[in-house]
Amino acid sequence: MGQIYSLAIIGCGLTGTSMLCQFIGMVKNKITGNNPVLANIKIIIFEKNSHMGPGLPYEGKNIFPFHISNMPAQDMSIFADRPNDLLDWFFNQKTNLEEMYPELIPFLPADRFNRSNNLYLPRMVMGEYLRSRFDDALETAAQIGIQVVIQNRCTVIDIKENEDQFIVITSDQFENGIKKSVSERVLLATGHWFGTSTHPGYFSSPWPAAQLLEQIPMGANVAVLGTSLSAIDTALTLFSEGDFSRNDQGILTYSPAKNTRQVTLFSRKGFLPKVRGAIGTHQNHYFSVSRLNRLVNQQKGCLRLEDLFYLLKKEIETAYDTSIDWKAILSPQNDPVSILRKDIRQAQQGDNPEGDILWQTILSNDISFMKQAYLNLRPSHRYWFETDFKSAFMSHAAGIPLINAEKILAFMESGVLKLKKLGDSYQLKHRSESHWFEMCFQDDTGKLNCEIYYFVVDARGQSTTYQSNPSKLAKNLLASGLVQIETRVLDENETGKSAWEKMPRTIETGGLWIDPDSCRVMKKGRLKDVSISKNMFAIGIMNKGQVINASMAQECAVSANKVAGYILNDLMKIN
């Protein structure tokens, strides 16, 4: 039979499934009768859950039918070269899905045509898509002779490197024993993680959603940390006992359930993401990859934040043919309800005769632009961006689906949902003797406010710090040096700016450090130097401190396609 060439995929949610599907597809296209290497491939998949495919965000046990994906379906395909794969699959399977899950029918798009080109599917549909494509990949693998070994309900607790091989160490869900598997190549695709809390009433994550309804009683006052997309999903869960309807003007209204919960969303800036509208046909001239590459070459990979702001300013002001009040954009002064109402109207009607939102079209022009811009920022300027601008940028770049925005506005206008700004100096204290939490913050006048809550939900989204991952695997990989946290040394010339006085001399982004061109992890060598691993890769949210869009499905698919190509090319060279 000859030597077996193995690949271990650690985690089989969206990223792991994308890797499996794209790699097997590539092998199928390359395989020939005279290439024994491609006929001797073994893929070992390790997954802590029972099911392959959905992962935490799309697994039915974690969500409700009204939880929709926060990105349009055309951006959620797991195939880099088939962006419409999810949409094609959905409309082929729509009748079957309606029969299997009738509870999804109210949340499914009626047809493929949509003026804004924004079709948002329930997360449960995304989960079924991932499950289906995983099964398709298994069938194709069997047809072309690739061996796929599934090890589910097991947890990878460590990986050891032994010359040209990796030893993957696992324990089952009952911790009844340790097993070891050997593989020449490893992909880390472990996905989301959340902390734990020993305080009753504190939820370190909004998931599983059913847990919030079971453990937070009706009538409770609830503090939600965060005002972005995860916080919006949390509010949808906590108010799911009520009813929506549209009035004669077509405006969505909300009728709360009797003795409903009262919820307050908290964040430092105190504003919601913008509402996603139609994306138009505008092509960027200044805020473009070609201009970015020119800057990168001129500045030798050390971009200044002000140069990126100049390109964005030039693009937007040229497109609108007017100057822009940037202060108003970064620090909106109107109340959240007024802002949200205006944003919804803009998403419905557009901001120009074409019916699209021009600035959203500009920001979404090329997925690779912001990734490359962020990677090439000077360390001090990346720190500056993270500290002062990231919240505002992400609120514009990662918009709320229109239907969810309408629901949030309906909650706020019915009086059950509030939004409050914390500022930079706030404290959340746990009073163990009373089992409640105290949120203390200053309002815009400087007055100190302290509010008491018996229930707190952390909905700030995934931490960008891989060191916060509580898993044994993460701790062991970091301890052995097999993976590293990205570290950047501050440029000695970047001094003298008062806003940066507290900036550390060495900056750790928190992300698992990879070579962004190949997705290979950075590891510590015998002489404690840092080098690129030859055969260990990492894709997904664990890289978010380094890759700004690492958690987005489109980026995961592109990266998985890249890694699959690297591995296949290496195997082709063996023969």
N, C-alpha and C positions, 0 to 999 in steps of 0.2 A: 504493500500500500504506500510505502514511502513516509517521509517525515510529515508530521502534522504541524501546520502553522496556525497558531491560535491568537484570538483576540478576546479580551475580557471587557465586557461593558458593565460598568458598575452603576446600576440604576436604570430602570427602563420606563421612565415617564416620557415626556415629549422628546427630549434630547436623545435619550437612548434609543427610542423607537425610530427617530429620524436617522440616526446613525445606522441602525440595522437595515432599514429599508433602502437607504441610498447606497450602502456598501454592497448589499446583495444585488441590487440593480446594476451596479457597475461591474461586478464580477460576471453577472449573466451576459452583459454586453461584450465582455472580453474573453470569456472562456472558449477554449478550442480543444480539439481532441489531442493536441500534442503539447499541452501545457499542464504537466502533472501537479505543479504547485497550486494552481487554482482549484484543482479537484481535491486537494487535501487541506482545506481550510476548516477550522473549528472555531465557532463563536460561542463563548460562554457568557450567559446573561445572569447577573445577580440582581435580585429585586427583593426588598424587604416585605412587600405586600403580596397578596395572592395573585392579583391581576397585573398583566403587562399592558403598558400603553398609557393610561390616563395620567398617572402621577397625581400628586396632591391637588393641583388646581382644578382638575377635570374629573376626578373620581366621584361617582354618584353619592357615596356615603358622606362626602364633605360639603355638598352643595345642595341648593334647591333649584327647581326648574327656572325660577326667575333670575337666577344668577347668570348673566351673559358674559361672554368674553369681552374684555375691554379694548380689544383690537379688532378691526374689521376682518371678516373672513378671508378677504383677499390677501391679508398679511399673515395668515395663520397656517399656510401649507407647510408640511414637513419636508417638502422637496424643493431644493433651491432652484431647480430648472423647471418646475411646474407650479407656478404661483397660484393657479386656479384649482389645484388638486382638491382642496377642501370643498370649495364651492361645487365642483363637478360631482364629487362624492355625495355631498348633501342632497343635491337635487335629484340624483339617481336613487337615493335611499329615503327620500322624504316620506313617501307613503308607508314604507316599513317602519320608520321611526314613529310616525303618528299612531300606527297600530300597536307598537311595542310600548310606547310612552305617551299615552293620550294626555297626560298632565303637561306635556311640553307644547301642545298645539297652540295655546294662546301666545306663546313666545317665539314661534317660528315665523320667518318671513314668508309672505304669501307667494312671491315669485322672485325670479332672479333680477328683474329690472328694478333699479333703484337710482333715482336721479343723482343722489349724492355719492353713489358708488360705495356706500357704507352699509354693508349687511353684517349685523352682529348676531351670532348664533349662541344659544344657550351653552353653557360650559359642558353640560351633559352630552350634547351633540358632539362637541370636540372630543370628549372622552370616548364616545363610540367610534368616531373617525380614527382615533389613535389605535383603539383595539382592533378595528377592521384592517387597518394598514399593517399592523403587527402580524395578524394572521395571514395576510397576503404574502408578507415577507417570508414567513415560515414555509408556506406552500412553495414559493419560488425556490427557496433554499433546498428543499427536499428534491425538487425537480432537477436541479443542477448539481446535486451531490454535496452541498455544503452541510456540515454537521452543526446543528444549533442545540446547545445544551442549556436548559432553563433551570436555574436554581432560585426558585421563589421562596417566600417566607423565610428568608435567611438574611442576616446582616453581615456585611463586610466590616470587620473590625480592625483590619490592618493589611498592609501590603508591604512585602519585603522585596528588595531588589537583589538578585543573585546573578551576577555577571550579565548575561544577555536574556535573563528571564525574570519574571515577577512571580512571587508566591502570594496568592490571594487567600487570606485567612478569614473564614466565616464562622459564625455561630448561628444556630437556628433560632426561631422566635421564642423558644422555651429555654434557650441557653443550655441545651442538653449535650453539647459537645462541640469540639472545634474541628473544622475540616480545612484542608488545604488544596488549592488548585493552582496549576502552573500555566502561565501564559506569556508569550513573547511581547504582547502589546496590551496596553490597558487604556481604556477611556473612562475618566471620571465624569459621570453624569448624574450626580446624586441629588441635584435639585435643591428645593427649599429646606430650610431648617428654622426652628423657632426655639426660643428659650423656654424655661420652665419657671413656675412660680409656686412658692410654698404658701402664699397668702390667699386665703379663701376670698373669692370675689374678683381676683385678678386673672385675666385671660391674656396669655402671651401672644395669642393669635386669634383672628376671627373664625378659624377653621378647626374642627368641623362646625359648620353653621348651626346644626341642630343642637349642639352643646350650649350655645348661647340661649336658645329658647328654653331649653330644659332647666338651666341653672340660674337664669336671671328672671325673677318673677315679674308678672305684670304689675304695673304701678311703680316699678323701681326707677330711680334716677341713675342714669348710666353715663359715665365719662368715656369717650372714645378718643384715644390718642392718635392724631392724624386727621387730615382733611383731604387726602388724595383718594385714589381709586379703591384701595382696600377699605378705607373708612366708609366710602359710599356703599360698598357691598355690605359692610357691617350694619349700616342704617337700614338697608333693604331687608336684612334678616330680622332686625329687632322690631320693625314695624309690619312684618308680614301678616299679622293677624287682621289688619285693617283692609279696606277696600278702595280701589281706584275707580274713577269714572270721569267722563269728559262732559263738560257743560255745553251749552248751545253754541258757544264761541270756539269749541274744540280744545279748550284748556283743560289739562289734566288736574283733577282735584282728588283729595284723599280724605276718607272718613275713618278716623281712628277707631280701633276696637275699644270696648269699654275698659276703663282703667288701664289704658295703654302705658307703656314705658315712656319716660321722658329722657331724651338723649341730647348730649352736648358734644360736639366735635371740637377738639382743641388742636392747635398747631402754632408754631412760632410766628408764622406770617399771618395766619388767620384768613386764608382765602382758599377757595376751591379751584380745581383745575378748570380750564376753559372747556367749552362744549364743542365737540367735534362736528364740523359741518361738511359741506361738499368740498372735495378736492378737485381743483381745476386743471387746466392744461399749461399754466405758466411754466416756462423753462428758466431756471436761474442763470444769471449772467455773472453775478459777483459772488454770491454765496454758493459757490459751485466747487466740485472736486478739482477741476482744472486750476482754478484760482488757488485753492488750498494747496495743491501739489507745488505750485509755483512758490508759495510762501514757505512751505516746508523746505524746499531746496535752498531758498534764499537765506533762511534762518537756521539751516542745518538741523532740522528736527526739533527746534526749540521755539515753538510759537509763543507769541504774546497774546494775551486775552484781548487786549484792545484792538489788535489787528482783526481778530474774528468778529468782534463787535462792529468794527468799521465795515467789513464785508456784508454783515447782516443789515446794518443800517442803510448802506448804499442800495442793497437789493430791495428792501421794503420801501424806502422812500422813493426810489425810481419807479417801482411798480405802482405805487399809489399816487405818484406825482405830487407829493406833499411832504412836509416835515412831520416827524413823529415825536410825540411827547413821551420820551422813554421813562421819565420819572413816574408818570401816571401808569405806565405799563408795569413797572417793577414794584410800585407801592400804591395800589389802587385805594382811593379814599372813600368811595361809596360803601354803603352797607352791603353785606353779602347777598341779601335777597334781591336788591336792585341790580347788582352786577350779574347775578345768575339769570334773572329775568331778561336782561339785555342780551346776554350770551346765547340764551335759548332762541330768542328772536333772530339773532344773527345767524345761528346754525340753521334755522329753518329757511331763511330768506337769502342768505349770503351777504356779502358786503360790497358787491359790484354787480353790474348788469348780467353777468354770466351765471349768477346764482351760487357761486362758490365763495369760500373764504380765502382771500388771496394770501394772507400771511401764513395760514395753515398749509397751503399748497407750497409755499416757499420752504417751510420747515421740513416738509415730507418729500421734497424733490428727489433726494438720494439717500438711502439708508446708510451708505458708507461714509457720508460726509462727516457727521458728528462723531462717529467712531474714530475716524482718522484724526480729526481735529483734536479730540480729547486725548488720544494717545500721544500726540505730538506737542501738547502744551508743556511749557516749562513747568517743573515741579511746583514752583512757587505760585505760578499762575493757575495751575490746576487746584491747588489748595485755596486760592482766592476764589475761584469759581465755585468750589464746593461750599465754602463758607458764606459767600454773599449772593450768589446768583443761581445756584442749582435749583432751589425750590421754585423760583419764578420761571426758569427755563422749562423744567419738567411739567409745570402746570400748563404751559402752552404746548409742549411737544407731545405729551400724553394726555389727550383730551378725554372728557367724559362722553360716552355714547349718549345721544340725544334723549332716548327714552329714560335712561337713568337720571339725567339732569332734570327732566320734567318731574320725575318722582321725588327727587330731593327738594325741588322747589315746592311741590305739593305738601311734603312733610313740613317744611319751614312755614308755609303760609297757614297750615292747620294748627301751628303752635306747639308741635311735639318735638321739633328738632331745632337746636340752636347751634351757632358756630361762634367760637371765641378765639381771640388772638392772645397767645401766651407771651410773646416777646422772647428775648434771649435769657432773661433771668426769671426762671420759674422753678417751683419745687413740687414734686408729688411725694407726699409722705404717707406712710402706712401707720395707722394707729392700732397696734396689735391688741391693746387692751379693749378697744371698742370695735375692732374688726371693720373699720372704715378707712377711707383714703381721703386725704386733704390736698386739694390742688390750690396752690398759692401762686399768684401772678399779679403783675401790675398792668393796669389799663393804660390807655393812651395819655391820661392826665397824670399818671404816676401814682394813682391810688392803689393800695394793696388790696387785693381780693382773695379771700380764702373760701373755697367751696367744698362741701363734704359729699362724697359718693361712696356707696357700698359696693359698687361694681365698676370695674375699669377694664376696657378692652384695648389692647395695644394693636392698633391697625396702621402702624407707620410703614408697613411693608418689610420686606426682607432686609436685614442688616447687611451692609457691605463688608463687614469685618468677618473674614473666614475664621478667625480665632474665637468668635462667639459661637461657632458650630459646636454643640455639645456632644456630637457623636464620637465614639471611640476611634473611628477611622480618621476623622479630621485631627484629633489630638495626636494619634500615633504617627500620621504622615508628617505633621509639623515637627514632632519630637525627633523623628529620624532624619529630617532634612530632605526627605523625598519630594516634598513640596515646600514652597517658600511664600511668605507674604511680600507683596511688591513693596520695595523700598527705593526711595529716590532721595538723593542728597541735594540740598538746596544750593542753587547757584550762588556763589559768593558775591556776584555782582548785583543780585536781587536784594538789595537792602535799602533802607532809608524811607520806605513807605510806611506811614504811621499806621495804616490799617493792618499791616503785617507784623507789628512789633512782637506779637505773641506767637509768631510762626516758629515751629520747631526747626532745627537745622537739618534734621533728617526726617523725611516724611514717609510714613507708612500709609498706603492707601487702604489697607485692610483686605484687598482682594487677593485671591490665590493668584500667584504670579505666573504668567504664561508668556511665551513668545507669541505675540499677537498674529504674526504671519502664518504660523503653523499650528497654533493652539497646543504646542508642547509645553509641559510644565517646566519651571525653573527649579533646579535642585541644588543642594549643597554638596560640593565635592569633598574628597578626602582632605584637601588642604583648606577646607572651609571657604573655598571660592564658590561662586554661583555659576552654574552652567545650564545649558538647555538639555533636558532629557531627550534621549533618542526615541523612546517608544512609549512614554506615558503622556497622555493628552488630557485636557480638561476643557469642558464646554458648559456654559450655563451661568446661573446666577452667582455661583461661587467666584466668578471672575469680575463681578460687577464693579468692584473698587477700581479696576483697571480699564475695563471695557464698559463704557457708559450704557450701551444697549444690550448687555450680555444676557438679560433675562427675556428679551423679546423673541417670540417664536421664529420670526424671519431671520434674525441673527443666529439663532441656534441651528436652523436648517442650513444656512450658508456655511457656518463653521463645521457642521457635521459632514457636509459635502466635501469640504476642503480636506478634513482628516481622512475621510474614506478614500479620497483620491491619493493622498500621501501613502497610506498603507497599501493600497492596491499597487501603486507604482513600485514600492519597495519589494512586494512579492513578485512582481513581474521580472524584476532584476535578478532574483534568485535563480530563475531558470535561464 
